[in-house]
Amino acid sequence: MTAQLSLQKLAETRRAVLDQALDAIRTRAYWSPHPEHPKAYGETAPADGLAAFEALRGGRFPLDQPGTDGWTGAETSPYGPALGIEYPHADIEVLLPAVRAGMGAWRAAGPEARALVCLEILARISARTHEFAHAVMHTSGQAFVMALQAGGAHAQDRGLEAVAYAYAEQTRVPERADWSKPQGRRDPLEMRKTFTAVPRGVSLLVGCNTFPTWNGYPGLFASLATGNAVLVKPHPRAVLPLALTVRTAREVLAETGFDPNLVALAVERPGEGLAKELAVRPEVRIVDYTGSTAFGDWLEEHARQARVYTEKAGVNTVVIDSTGDYRGMLGNLAFSLSLYSGQMCTTPQNLLIPRDGIGTEDGHRTYDEVVADLAAAVDTLLGDDARASALLGALVNPDVKARIEAAAELGEVALASREVRNPEWPDAVVRTPLIVKADGGAGSDAPYLAECFGPVSFAVAVDSTAGALELLRRTVREHGAMTVGAYTTSPEVEAAVEEVCLDEAAQLSLNLTGGVFVNQTAAFSDFHGSGGNPAANAALCDAAFVADRFRTVEVRRPA
Amino acid sequence: MTAQLSLQKLAETRRAVLDQALDAIRTRAYWSPHPEHPKAYGETAPADGLAAFEALRGGRFPLDQPGTDGWTGAETSPYGPALGIEYPHADIEVLLPAVRAGMGAWRAAGPEARALVCLEILARISARTHEFAHAVMHTSGQAFVMALQAGGAHAQDRGLEAVAYAYAEQTRVPERADWSKPQGRRDPLEMRKTFTAVPRGVSLLVGCNTFPTWNGYPGLFASLATGNAVLVKPHPRAVLPLALTVRTAREVLAETGFDPNLVALAVERPGEGLAKELAVRPEVRIVDYTGSTAFGDWLEEHARQARVYTEKAGVNTVVIDSTGDYRGMLGNLAFSLSLYSGQMCTTPQNLLIPRDGIGTEDGHRTYDEVVADLAAAVDTLLGDDARASALLGALVNPDVKARIEAAAELGEVALASREVRNPEWPDAVVRTPLIVKADGGAGSDAPYLAECFGPVSFAVAVDSTAGALELLRRTVREHGAMTVGAYTTSPEVEAAVEEVCLDEAAQLSLNLTGGVFVNQTAAFSDFHGSGGNPAANAALCDAAFVADRFRTVEVRRPA
């Protein structure tokens, strides 16, 4: 193939970004090349993005990849309309060999060329952030601005972060080494050695419904940047954002002279169970998955020919001991519970509050007062339907609504979930958070000890902060957690919470009262999950997330 | 606990070695602080080491670790004598909690302190290399000088390499970061973040019979240096080298003020199956294992609560296409087949030789000539019983002898295995290598396609070098390989062999004719295995080998 876009040209335009990303993962200071503000993408970007999205609806999404044996797809927006898009369905016996075919040249290109190609893919995705935002919004139910930020800029950040980690890991062993071992009076033994990063094989991305790009890009780009081919199996309800991603990747691969089939899409027909079939194929040597614990466990147990990276369910806890900024705490928590209707793997579920209440800058507040004040803060935040809709988004699927209704029967309701009418999308199902009171002394079958995915939280009354920490420890150890939050003015309590989080490998946010929320992490600085408790076996993104996606092959010969 | 040995003192004596090791894994040039020559350890070291070893025999090996409920041990030297040493048998319900108890302080000490303590342990082991050499010799059957080098200096190198990798990985994320995110005209969001490397839990080392220290130290030191506690379950026939290691580690931990129980020994009673029991305990979060494919597979399937690092069986191949140094090639191969009676996971098993013969600097040699010349080279190398014994060592167990005898029935014997009498140890079972002719066109049930552990090689006649490469590819893909060798004067063939090894993730040695052998790898420079083919799921030692033994916990708070 002839490259229309030379690697030298790419180095000129993209190498500086790679270097900045490498610096950012080392310092972990704030950095991002991807703007969060919708207006940052140019004056015509909003209209262009919407038009591009609308043009995709009601038609086929061609990809020109081998082995297409039909068309499938039945996405319906959580905001109401059916998308009406059909995607190629693949005969995997044809597609899998095609996906593998270009791996030799991709391996030979080396870590820098692969990183630059990945950065070009991300740059083109970034340029179409508005189009992606509509695609994410109408598959996940995220509100538009969140879809643009989390599904656009932040997802691109996480992808870029993975590329930087992949480059750093692959280049820590030199390409060549001369080795000379003294032999006393005899001549030294001398060897020339070369070291090459080689891929594991085909990397399977099993996409999720709620964050198809944000949760998908780290694995996709980590695998591609380390020389693997990537087969993308999207969630049937969130195909479009990943289909657009695959199309962009294939475009850039072809333009740079690589085989576009290094990235391919595998959309399943209803009930086909394609992820299970693909995950155990011998060609598949890496699996990335975000979703239910049941299927994550299935993958870990059965896909033993592959390295399996899973993010599963967890039970996120906030320990409320005391605060010097009561209003700030309530506002911050209200926002965290409400954002995307609590449908984030990082949303707090259990708020542990001492039965005797807590100290605040304005004096003591009883358990009931804290719960009532939090409920009021949520009500205030979500009082206006339009504003509430922009924060809540829509319920991603009917199961979430059913879960809210069932949870309301589990105890005394401190804050009822109400229906919100989205003025722009009247068919969207929008519900405010539910807060249920619960007893921290309940047994191991307490409902709050299982993940209740969606806008459901439990205000768990505990005997003391010590009791809260014991419950926190047990929850993380047995059920996992993506996030832990804590509010305290006591250095001793702070140290004790830190100790539990260090012991149980949970990421901790302390005393958040402003514009940073426990459920949001920033690429290049914050780790998403720890990979050390049952919620996930990997963190986004660290060396361990990329270092085993490739192997180093040494060739040695006498010098 | 009061530290008798301060960390500051340790930094003065050991930090420079750590820095040199860090430099070595980056450049991969030759380096080692551990002398290979027996005389390098001082004039009295040989006698002192022997006396120390003799003093251990016929007695109990006290360790003062909690939960000892009896004594066990029945090691017999492959050189004849029973060692008569009894080791504490542990009640694991008592020992496991004790092993975990010191992890908090060990975590809090941080990566540098842990590295320095590990280096002190290695330095004390190094000072007693002669004693360890006797222990390795009389459990593995390695000849004394090999036991001193591979079981002493080189094992210490591999341990130090793991410490360096562990330190490098843990310190790539800063301890602290300040994060300031611009918010347009509003104040920036500002956070202070801390990052702490936390261990996974208890790391279980399941030791092997042939290389208890060399194969054990990487996992042991990688886990200890990353903050884990390490429980050592030695092979019942090779307890002593690891018992001495555990004792040394406990000594240094205690002297530096840490809990000695962070490293403990779990010796099994005959038939107890302790590895299976320990490997699935919830406290055990890491397993390192070297041994049979059957038990390695069992561990990978069942110990799902742990990260499992396995080195299993493989079928190592040497492709013989042509050579410009025929004598050098024959001598090098003869040595590789003979060293430690072929009982290395890296010993070549299948020598692929074209039916039509090969080109050499002295003209063409037929297949039969090559095989006969290699047989003659082995005979010459091992003609003298004393010299042969020093190279062959002793058969590690009776299964190896049975395997030689069975293999002699598998085809035309090109070189018969003969008994060698070790003049110093007349009871040792010593056998020279067997070479059997085989047909490269045989089906997938050909005996040479399974590992035949011990001094058994197959001279496999192939139709062409292309056929050899195809057989090499199939062998590595389906059966794995720790090493691949090749001899060729053709740049095209060289490139083709490299391509197969890159495709199948196998480590390749080209045209070895001097003092470097395909079955030997040097720490800090050579990778042992690739972790990318069925012979092993990890390489010694790379970032992936250490990066997932710890997790990074972040605590963030408003600045």
Chai-1 contact restraints between the chains, C-beta under 6 A:
chainA,res_idxA,chainB,res_idxB,connection_type,confidence,min_distance_angstrom,max_distance_angstrom,comment,restraint_id
A,R28,B,A177,contact,1.0,0.0,6.0,A-B,restraint_1
A,A29,B,W179,contact,1.0,0.0,6.0,A-B,restraint_2
A,Y30,B,W179,contact,1.0,0.0,6.0,A-B,restraint_3
A,Y30,B,S180,contact,1.0,0.0,6.0,A-B,restraint_4
A,Y30,B,K181,contact,1.0,0.0,6.0,A-B,restraint_5
A,E169,B,A543,contact,1.0,0.0,6.0,A-B,restraint_6
A,A177,B,R28,contact,1.0,0.0,6.0,A-B,restraint_7
A,W179,B,A29,contact,1.0,0.0,6.0,A-B,restraint_8
A,W179,B,Y30,contact,1.0,0.0,6.0,A-B,restraint_9
A,W179,B,S525,contact,1.0,0.0,6.0,A-B,restraint_10
A,S180,B,Y30,contact,1.0,0.0,6.0,A-B,restraint_11
A,K181,B,Y30,contact,1.0,0.0,6.0,A-B,restraint_12
A,L189,B,G515,contact,1.0,0.0,6.0,A-B,restraint_13
A,L189,B,V516,contact,1.0,0.0,6.0,A-B,restraint_14
A,T196,B,L502,contact,1.0,0.0,6.0,A-B,restraint_15
A,V198,B,L502,contact,1.0,0.0,6.0,A-B,restraint_16
A,V198,B,A505,contact,1.0,0.0,6.0,A-B,restraint_17
A,E498,B,V555,contact,1.0,0.0,6.0,A-B,restraint_18
A,C501,B,V553,contact,1.0,0.0,6.0,A-B,restraint_19
A,L502,B,T196,contact,1.0,0.0,6.0,A-B,restraint_20
A,L502,B,V198,contact,1.0,0.0,6.0,A-B,restraint_21
A,L502,B,V553,contact,1.0,0.0,6.0,A-B,restraint_22
A,A505,B,V198,contact,1.0,0.0,6.0,A-B,restraint_23
A,A505,B,R551,contact,1.0,0.0,6.0,A-B,restraint_24
A,A505,B,V553,contact,1.0,0.0,6.0,A-B,restraint_25
A,Q507,B,E554,contact,1.0,0.0,6.0,A-B,restraint_26
A,L508,B,V555,contact,1.0,0.0,6.0,A-B,restraint_27
A,S509,B,R556,contact,1.0,0.0,6.0,A-B,restraint_28
A,L510,B,R557,contact,1.0,0.0,6.0,A-B,restraint_29
A,N511,B,R557,contact,1.0,0.0,6.0,A-B,restraint_30
A,G515,B,L189,contact,1.0,0.0,6.0,A-B,restraint_31
A,V516,B,L189,contact,1.0,0.0,6.0,A-B,restraint_32
A,S525,B,W179,contact,1.0,0.0,6.0,A-B,restraint_33
A,F527,B,E554,contact,1.0,0.0,6.0,A-B,restraint_34
A,S530,B,R551,contact,1.0,0.0,6.0,A-B,restraint_35
A,S530,B,V553,contact,1.0,0.0,6.0,A-B,restraint_36
A,G531,B,R551,contact,1.0,0.0,6.0,A-B,restraint_37
A,G532,B,R551,contact,1.0,0.0,6.0,A-B,restraint_38
A,A543,B,E169,contact,1.0,0.0,6.0,A-B,restraint_39
A,A543,B,A543,contact,1.0,0.0,6.0,A-B,restraint_40
A,A543,B,A547,contact,1.0,0.0,6.0,A-B,restraint_41
A,A544,B,A547,contact,1.0,0.0,6.0,A-B,restraint_42
A,A544,B,D548,contact,1.0,0.0,6.0,A-B,restraint_43
A,A547,B,A543,contact,1.0,0.0,6.0,A-B,restraint_44
A,A547,B,A544,contact,1.0,0.0,6.0,A-B,restraint_45
A,A547,B,A547,contact,1.0,0.0,6.0,A-B,restraint_46
A,D548,B,A544,contact,1.0,0.0,6.0,A-B,restraint_47
A,R551,B,A505,contact,1.0,0.0,6.0,A-B,restraint_48
A,R551,B,S530,contact,1.0,0.0,6.0,A-B,restraint_49
A,R551,B,G531,contact,1.0,0.0,6.0,A-B,restraint_50
A,R551,B,G532,contact,1.0,0.0,6.0,A-B,restraint_51
A,V553,B,C501,contact,1.0,0.0,6.0,A-B,restraint_52
A,V553,B,L502,contact,1.0,0.0,6.0,A-B,restraint_53
A,V553,B,A505,contact,1.0,0.0,6.0,A-B,restraint_54
A,V553,B,S530,contact,1.0,0.0,6.0,A-B,restraint_55
A,E554,B,Q507,contact,1.0,0.0,6.0,A-B,restraint_56
A,E554,B,F527,contact,1.0,0.0,6.0,A-B,restraint_57
A,V555,B,E498,contact,1.0,0.0,6.0,A-B,restraint_58
A,V555,B,L508,contact,1.0,0.0,6.0,A-B,restraint_59
A,R556,B,S509,contact,1.0,0.0,6.0,A-B,restraint_60
A,R557,B,L510,contact,1.0,0.0,6.0,A-B,restraint_61
A,R557,B,N511,contact,1.0,0.0,6.0,A-B,restraint_62
